Each structure stands twice: as C-alpha cells, then as structure tokens.
Amino acid sequence: MVPDRSRKTELQRNKVHALHMKLHNENYLYWTRLYSSHCQF
C-alpha cells in the first residue's frame, strides 16, 4: 500500500510533466510554423 503523501506527490509530478510536455509541443509547433512561413519568402 502506497502512503497517501507519496501518491499525492506522484500525481503532482505527473501533472507537471504533462504541462511541460504540452508547453514543449506548443513551442515546437510555434517555431515550426514560424520557420516554414519564413522559408516561403
């Protein structure tokens, strides 16, 4: 049985990781779009 506190920190860590991945993906899409639009000129 996992203690409640460690489960809570695990959930928090997963949430932070998901947020980080989301930001990373959005940033990647933004720069890719910027780069592709720049290359069209």
CHARMM-style PDB file with segment names, atoms N, HN, CA, C and O in Angstrom:
ATOM      1  N   MET     1       0.842  -1.205   0.000  1.00  0.00      PROA
ATOM      2  CA  MET     1       0.000   0.000   0.000  1.00  0.00      PROA
ATOM      3  C   MET     1       0.876   1.252   0.000  1.00  0.00      PROA
ATOM      4  O   MET     1       1.759   1.405   0.844  1.00  0.00      PROA
ATOM      5  N   VAL     2       0.624   2.129  -0.939  1.00  0.00      PROA
ATOM      6  HN  VAL     2      -0.093   2.005  -1.625  1.00  0.00      PROA
ATOM      7  CA  VAL     2       1.410   3.354  -1.062  1.00  0.00      PROA
ATOM      8  C   VAL     2       0.839   4.415  -0.126  1.00  0.00      PROA
ATOM      9  O   VAL     2      -0.370   4.648  -0.119  1.00  0.00      PROA
ATOM     10  N   PRO     3       1.698   5.058   0.662  1.00  0.00      PROA
ATOM     11  CA  PRO     3       1.231   6.142   1.527  1.00  0.00      PROA
ATOM     12  C   PRO     3       0.601   7.263   0.712  1.00  0.00      PROA
ATOM     13  O   PRO     3       0.975   7.504  -0.436  1.00  0.00      PROA
ATOM     14  N   ASP     4      -0.364   7.941   1.327  1.00  0.00      PROA
ATOM     15  HN  ASP     4      -0.669   7.745   2.259  1.00  0.00      PROA
ATOM     16  CA  ASP     4      -1.138   8.958   0.618  1.00  0.00      PROA
ATOM     17  C   ASP     4      -0.270  10.130   0.163  1.00  0.00      PROA
ATOM     18  O   ASP     4      -0.495  10.702  -0.904  1.00  0.00      PROA
ATOM     19  N   ARG     5       0.707  10.477   0.967  1.00  0.00      PROA
ATOM     20  HN  ARG     5       0.890  10.012   1.833  1.00  0.00      PROA
ATOM     21  CA  ARG     5       1.561  11.626   0.649  1.00  0.00      PROA
ATOM     22  C   ARG     5       2.391  11.372  -0.609  1.00  0.00      PROA
ATOM     23  O   ARG     5       2.498  12.241  -1.475  1.00  0.00      PROA
ATOM     24  N   SER     6       2.971  10.187  -0.704  1.00  0.00      PROA
ATOM     25  HN  SER     6       2.884   9.481  -0.001  1.00  0.00      PROA
ATOM     26  CA  SER     6       3.798   9.878  -1.875  1.00  0.00      PROA
ATOM     27  C   SER     6       2.937   9.745  -3.131  1.00  0.00      PROA
ATOM     28  O   SER     6       3.385  10.071  -4.231  1.00  0.00      PROA
ATOM     29  N   ARG     7       1.711   9.270  -2.967  1.00  0.00      PROA
ATOM     30  HN  ARG     7       1.347   9.006  -2.074  1.00  0.00      PROA
ATOM     31  CA  ARG     7       0.797   9.199  -4.103  1.00  0.00      PROA
ATOM     32  C   ARG     7       0.454  10.606  -4.583  1.00  0.00      PROA
ATOM     33  O   ARG     7       0.339  10.859  -5.782  1.00  0.00      PROA
ATOM     34  N   LYS     8       0.295  11.509  -3.628  1.00  0.00      PROA
ATOM     35  HN  LYS     8       0.389  11.303  -2.654  1.00  0.00      PROA
ATOM     36  CA  LYS     8      -0.028  12.898  -3.953  1.00  0.00      PROA
ATOM     37  C   LYS     8       1.129  13.545  -4.729  1.00  0.00      PROA
ATOM     38  O   LYS     8       0.899  14.222  -5.732  1.00  0.00      PROA
ATOM     39  N   THR     9       2.342  13.344  -4.279  1.00  0.00      PROA
ATOM     40  HN  THR     9       2.529  12.794  -3.465  1.00  0.00      PROA
ATOM     41  CA  THR     9       3.489  13.919  -4.974  1.00  0.00      PROA
ATOM     42  C   THR     9       3.659  13.280  -6.356  1.00  0.00      PROA
ATOM     43  O   THR     9       4.097  13.940  -7.298  1.00  0.00      PROA
ATOM     44  N   GLU    10       3.317  12.012  -6.471  1.00  0.00      PROA
ATOM     45  HN  GLU    10       2.961  11.475  -5.706  1.00  0.00      PROA
ATOM     46  CA  GLU    10       3.393  11.323  -7.764  1.00  0.00      PROA
ATOM     47  C   GLU    10       2.412  11.941  -8.759  1.00  0.00      PROA
ATOM     48  O   GLU    10       2.750  12.173  -9.920  1.00  0.00      PROA
ATOM     49  N   LEU    11       1.197  12.203  -8.290  1.00  0.00      PROA
ATOM     50  HN  LEU    11       0.922  12.015  -7.347  1.00  0.00      PROA
ATOM     51  CA  LEU    11       0.196  12.859  -9.126  1.00  0.00      PROA
ATOM     52  C   LEU    11       0.646  14.256  -9.533  1.00  0.00      PROA
ATOM     53  O   LEU    11       0.470  14.678 -10.676  1.00  0.00      PROA
ATOM     54  N   GLN    12       1.226  14.954  -8.579  1.00  0.00      PROA
ATOM     55  HN  GLN    12       1.369  14.611  -7.651  1.00  0.00      PROA
ATOM     56  CA  GLN    12       1.714  16.314  -8.838  1.00  0.00      PROA
ATOM     57  C   GLN    12       2.822  16.282  -9.889  1.00  0.00      PROA
ATOM     58  O   GLN    12       2.866  17.121 -10.789  1.00  0.00      PROA
ATOM     59  N   ARG    13       3.702  15.312  -9.761  1.00  0.00      PROA
ATOM     60  HN  ARG    13       3.666  14.631  -9.030  1.00  0.00      PROA
ATOM     61  CA  ARG    13       4.814  15.174 -10.695  1.00  0.00      PROA
ATOM     62  C   ARG    13       4.294  14.862 -12.103  1.00  0.00      PROA
ATOM     63  O   ARG    13       4.784  15.407 -13.092  1.00  0.00      PROA
ATOM     64  N   ASN    14       3.302  13.983 -12.174  1.00  0.00      PROA
ATOM     65  HN  ASN    14       2.904  13.540 -11.371  1.00  0.00      PROA
ATOM     66  CA  ASN    14       2.706  13.639 -13.469  1.00  0.00      PROA
ATOM     67  C   ASN    14       2.046  14.850 -14.106  1.00  0.00      PROA
ATOM     68  O   ASN    14       2.144  15.061 -15.315  1.00  0.00      PROA
ATOM     69  N   LYS    15       1.369  15.649 -13.275  1.00  0.00      PROA
ATOM     70  HN  LYS    15       1.290  15.478 -12.293  1.00  0.00      PROA
ATOM     71  CA  LYS    15       0.691  16.852 -13.761  1.00  0.00      PROA
ATOM     72  C   LYS    15       1.705  17.852 -14.309  1.00  0.00      PROA
ATOM     73  O   LYS    15       1.501  18.433 -15.375  1.00  0.00      PROA
ATOM     74  N   VAL    16       2.782  18.044 -13.583  1.00  0.00      PROA
ATOM     75  HN  VAL    16       2.948  17.572 -12.717  1.00  0.00      PROA
ATOM     76  CA  VAL    16       3.842  18.957 -14.003  1.00  0.00      PROA
ATOM     77  C   VAL    16       4.481  18.460 -15.298  1.00  0.00      PROA
ATOM     78  O   VAL    16       4.763  19.246 -16.203  1.00  0.00      PROA
ATOM     79  N   HSD    17       4.705  17.153 -15.377  1.00  0.00      PROA
ATOM     80  HN  HSD    17       4.476  16.515 -14.642  1.00  0.00      PROA
ATOM     81  CA  HSD    17       5.302  16.556 -16.568  1.00  0.00      PROA
ATOM     82  C   HSD    17       4.389  16.750 -17.785  1.00  0.00      PROA
ATOM     83  O   HSD    17       4.850  17.081 -18.877  1.00  0.00      PROA
ATOM     84  N   ALA    18       3.086  16.536 -17.572  1.00  0.00      PROA
ATOM     85  HN  ALA    18       2.711  16.267 -16.684  1.00  0.00      PROA
ATOM     86  CA  ALA    18       2.115  16.705 -18.661  1.00  0.00      PROA
ATOM     87  C   ALA    18       2.085  18.158 -19.132  1.00  0.00      PROA
ATOM     88  O   ALA    18       2.032  18.429 -20.332  1.00  0.00      PROA
ATOM     89  N   LEU    19       2.120  19.080 -18.187  1.00  0.00      PROA
ATOM     90  HN  LEU    19       2.163  18.860 -17.212  1.00  0.00      PROA
ATOM     91  CA  LEU    19       2.121  20.503 -18.512  1.00  0.00      PROA
ATOM     92  C   LEU    19       3.383  20.869 -19.291  1.00  0.00      PROA
ATOM     93  O   LEU    19       3.329  21.621 -20.265  1.00  0.00      PROA
ATOM     94  N   HSD    20       4.515  20.329 -18.850  1.00  0.00      PROA
ATOM     95  HN  HSD    20       4.558  19.719 -18.060  1.00  0.00      PROA
ATOM     96  CA  HSD    20       5.794  20.582 -19.510  1.00  0.00      PROA
ATOM     97  C   HSD    20       5.775  20.071 -20.956  1.00  0.00      PROA
ATOM     98  O   HSD    20       6.239  20.749 -21.873  1.00  0.00      PROA
ATOM     99  N   MET    21       5.232  18.870 -21.139  1.00  0.00      PROA
ATOM    100  HN  MET    21       4.855  18.319 -20.394  1.00  0.00      PROA
ATOM    101  CA  MET    21       5.146  18.294 -22.478  1.00  0.00      PROA
ATOM    102  C   MET    21       4.227  19.127 -23.369  1.00  0.00      PROA
ATOM    103  O   MET    21       4.503  19.329 -24.551  1.00  0.00      PROA
ATOM    104  N   LYS    22       3.131  19.604 -22.781  1.00  0.00      PROA
ATOM    105  HN  LYS    22       2.906  19.439 -21.821  1.00  0.00      PROA
ATOM    106  CA  LYS    22       2.173  20.428 -23.526  1.00  0.00      PROA
ATOM    107  C   LYS    22       2.844  21.721 -23.994  1.00  0.00      PROA
ATOM    108  O   LYS    22       2.704  22.119 -25.150  1.00  0.00      PROA
ATOM    109  N   LEU    23       3.566  22.364 -23.090  1.00  0.00      PROA
ATOM    110  HN  LEU    23       3.680  22.041 -22.151  1.00  0.00      PROA
ATOM    111  CA  LEU    23       4.266  23.597 -23.431  1.00  0.00      PROA
ATOM    112  C   LEU    23       5.325  23.343 -24.493  1.00  0.00      PROA
ATOM    113  O   LEU    23       5.491  24.128 -25.426  1.00  0.00      PROA
ATOM    114  N   HSD    24       6.036  22.236 -24.335  1.00  0.00      PROA
ATOM    115  HN  HSD    24       5.901  21.598 -23.577  1.00  0.00      PROA
ATOM    116  CA  HSD    24       7.089  21.877 -25.280  1.00  0.00      PROA
ATOM    117  C   HSD    24       6.498  21.657 -26.677  1.00  0.00      PROA
ATOM    118  O   HSD    24       7.052  22.126 -27.671  1.00  0.00      PROA
ATOM    119  N   ASN    25       5.381  20.948 -26.745  1.00  0.00      PROA
ATOM    120  HN  ASN    25       4.930  20.567 -25.938  1.00  0.00      PROA
ATOM    121  CA  ASN    25       4.733  20.678 -28.033  1.00  0.00      PROA
ATOM    122  C   ASN    25       4.228  21.956 -28.684  1.00  0.00      PROA
ATOM    123  O   ASN    25       4.379  22.146 -29.890  1.00  0.00      PROA
ATOM    124  N   GLU    26       3.625  22.834 -27.880  1.00  0.00      PROA
ATOM    125  HN  GLU    26       3.502  22.679 -26.900  1.00  0.00      PROA
ATOM    126  CA  GLU    26       3.122  24.098 -28.409  1.00  0.00      PROA
ATOM    127  C   GLU    26       4.274  24.964 -28.915  1.00  0.00      PROA
ATOM    128  O   GLU    26       4.175  25.602 -29.964  1.00  0.00      PROA
ATOM    129  N   ASN    27       5.359  24.974 -28.158  1.00  0.00      PROA
ATOM    130  HN  ASN    27       5.439  24.456 -27.306  1.00  0.00      PROA
ATOM    131  CA  ASN    27       6.533  25.732 -28.540  1.00  0.00      PROA
ATOM    132  C   ASN    27       7.118  25.198 -29.843  1.00  0.00      PROA
ATOM    133  O   ASN    27       7.504  25.965 -30.725  1.00  0.00      PROA
ATOM    134  N   TYR    28       7.177  23.879 -29.951  1.00  0.00      PROA
ATOM    135  HN  TYR    28       6.863  23.256 -29.234  1.00  0.00      PROA
ATOM    136  CA  TYR    28       7.697  23.220 -31.151  1.00  0.00      PROA
ATOM    137  C   TYR    28       6.838  23.556 -32.366  1.00  0.00      PROA
ATOM    138  O   TYR    28       7.355  23.881 -33.435  1.00  0.00      PROA
ATOM    139  N   LEU    29       5.506  23.472 -32.185  1.00  0.00      PROA
ATOM    140  HN  LEU    29       5.086  23.208 -31.317  1.00  0.00      PROA
ATOM    141  CA  LEU    29       4.592  23.795 -33.285  1.00  0.00      PROA
ATOM    142  C   LEU    29       4.741  25.247 -33.704  1.00  0.00      PROA
ATOM    143  O   LEU    29       4.734  25.568 -34.893  1.00  0.00      PROA
ATOM    144  N   TYR    30       4.875  26.124 -32.710  1.00  0.00      PROA
ATOM    145  HN  TYR    30       4.880  25.863 -31.745  1.00  0.00      PROA
ATOM    146  CA  TYR    30       5.015  27.555 -32.988  1.00  0.00      PROA
ATOM    147  C   TYR    30       6.266  27.821 -33.827  1.00  0.00      PROA
ATOM    148  O   TYR    30       6.202  28.513 -34.843  1.00  0.00      PROA
ATOM    149  N   TRP    31       7.396  27.270 -33.401  1.00  0.00      PROA
ATOM    150  HN  TRP    31       7.448  26.708 -32.575  1.00  0.00      PROA
ATOM    151  CA  TRP    31       8.648  27.508 -34.116  1.00  0.00      PROA
ATOM    152  C   TRP    31       8.654  26.853 -35.488  1.00  0.00      PROA
ATOM    153  O   TRP    31       9.227  27.392 -36.434  1.00  0.00      PROA
ATOM    154  N   THR    32       8.019  25.692 -35.598  1.00  0.00      PROA
ATOM    155  HN  THR    32       7.554  25.254 -34.829  1.00  0.00      PROA
ATOM    156  CA  THR    32       7.936  25.020 -36.900  1.00  0.00      PROA
ATOM    157  C   THR    32       7.117  25.853 -37.873  1.00  0.00      PROA
ATOM    158  O   THR    32       7.481  26.007 -39.039  1.00  0.00      PROA
ATOM    159  N   ARG    33       6.003  26.390 -37.375  1.00  0.00      PROA
ATOM    160  HN  ARG    33       5.708  26.265 -36.428  1.00  0.00      PROA
ATOM    161  CA  ARG    33       5.135  27.229 -38.203  1.00  0.00      PROA
ATOM    162  C   ARG    33       5.878  28.499 -38.632  1.00  0.00      PROA
ATOM    163  O   ARG    33       5.816  28.918 -39.788  1.00  0.00      PROA
ATOM    164  N   LEU    34       6.577  29.093 -37.669  1.00  0.00      PROA
ATOM    165  HN  LEU    34       6.628  28.753 -36.730  1.00  0.00      PROA
ATOM    166  CA  LEU    34       7.329  30.316 -37.931  1.00  0.00      PROA
ATOM    167  C   LEU    34       8.409  30.055 -38.989  1.00  0.00      PROA
ATOM    168  O   LEU    34       8.590  30.836 -39.922  1.00  0.00      PROA
ATOM    169  N   TYR    35       9.109  28.947 -38.816  1.00  0.00      PROA
ATOM    170  HN  TYR    35       8.962  28.312 -38.058  1.00  0.00      PROA
ATOM    171  CA  TYR    35      10.193  28.590 -39.730  1.00  0.00      PROA
ATOM    172  C   TYR    35       9.665  28.294 -41.133  1.00  0.00      PROA
ATOM    173  O   TYR    35      10.244  28.742 -42.123  1.00  0.00      PROA
ATOM    174  N   SER    36       8.572  27.545 -41.220  1.00  0.00      PROA
ATOM    175  HN  SER    36       8.101  27.181 -40.416  1.00  0.00      PROA
ATOM    176  CA  SER    36       8.018  27.193 -42.531  1.00  0.00      PROA
ATOM    177  C   SER    36       7.465  28.422 -43.247  1.00  0.00      PROA
ATOM    178  O   SER    36       7.596  28.542 -44.465  1.00  0.00      PROA
ATOM    179  N   SER    37       6.850  29.335 -42.498  1.00  0.00      PROA
ATOM    180  HN  SER    37       6.744  29.238 -41.508  1.00  0.00      PROA
ATOM    181  CA  SER    37       6.328  30.555 -43.120  1.00  0.00      PROA
ATOM    182  C   SER    37       7.488  31.461 -43.552  1.00  0.00      PROA
ATOM    183  O   SER    37       7.385  32.179 -44.547  1.00  0.00      PROA
ATOM    184  N   HSD    38       8.569  31.421 -42.809  1.00  0.00      PROA
ATOM    185  HN  HSD    38       8.653  30.838 -42.001  1.00  0.00      PROA
ATOM    186  CA  HSD    38       9.744  32.217 -43.135  1.00  0.00      PROA
ATOM    187  C   HSD    38      10.411  31.681 -44.407  1.00  0.00      PROA
ATOM    188  O   HSD    38      10.922  32.456 -45.217  1.00  0.00      PROA
ATOM    189  N   CYS    39      10.405  30.384 -44.576  1.00  0.00      PROA
ATOM    190  HN  CYS    39       9.991  29.755 -43.918  1.00  0.00      PROA
ATOM    191  CA  CYS    39      11.046  29.759 -45.725  1.00  0.00      PROA
ATOM    192  C   CYS    39      10.287  29.997 -47.028  1.00  0.00      PROA
ATOM    193  O   CYS    39      10.855  29.845 -48.109  1.00  0.00      PROA
ATOM    194  N   GLN    40       9.031  30.363 -46.939  1.00  0.00      PROA
ATOM    195  HN  GLN    40       8.569  30.486 -46.061  1.00  0.00      PROA
ATOM    196  CA  GLN    40       8.227  30.556 -48.145  1.00  0.00      PROA
ATOM    197  C   GLN    40       8.588  31.841 -48.890  1.00  0.00      PROA
ATOM    198  O   GLN    40       8.278  31.971 -50.074  1.00  0.00      PROA
ATOM    199  N   PHE    41       9.222  32.769 -48.231  1.00  0.00      PROA
ATOM    200  HN  PHE    41       9.474  32.664 -47.268  1.00  0.00      PROA
ATOM    201  CA  PHE    41       9.565  34.037 -48.870  1.00  0.00      PROA
ATOM    202  C   PHE    41      10.711  33.897 -49.872  1.00  0.00      PROA
ATOM    203  OT1 PHE    41      11.113  34.881 -50.491  1.00  0.00      PROA
TER     204      PHE     41
END
